Amino acid sequence: MAEQIQENLGFQLHTPVREIPALVPGEATAKGLIMCVSENLQVARRELVPLLAGAGYEVELVEAKPGKALDVTARPYRLIVIDVNHPNGNGYDVCARTRSHSTLPMMLVLRGGARNDVLRCFQAGADAYVMSPFDSREFLARIGALLRRRPARLSPV
């Protein structure tokens, strides 16, 4: 499976998927549904979705749209990953609007970010961030840390 993910990505990950261990002993049962929001669906589909899926998460990919909050109540999401591709991109706005009505953990992926982008990330309501390019183990470890702080939600009936 790892080879298939590498082939689909079209490039070598910093750490091959097969070498990514379970995040923390006993955490294998902590997998769940992650909403992956991106300004550039092609980039997210190529880089983030295979990494998350390869680590055992179910991933729903959503386009970041300006002026819109995310509907986080439709499914039992455990975490939101927002991929910010541009310094003035929609990701910050989506994060802030979603934070106004949700306590779900949010992590931003900052591409080509600077110190101001990191500050803006937290001002928008993110709980964590990672700068791209990133080490896949660090990315998954940060997700694991956020999920350990928040128990899984029950599926809507």
Secondary structure, DSSP 8 states (H G I E B T S, - for coil): -HHHHHHHHTS--SS-GGG---SSTTGGGG--EEEEEES-HHHHHHHHHHHHHHTT-EEEEEE--TT-----SSS-EEEEEEEE-STT-HHHHHHHHHHTT----EEEEEES--HHHHHHHHHTT-SEEEEES--HHHHHHHHHHHHHTS-------
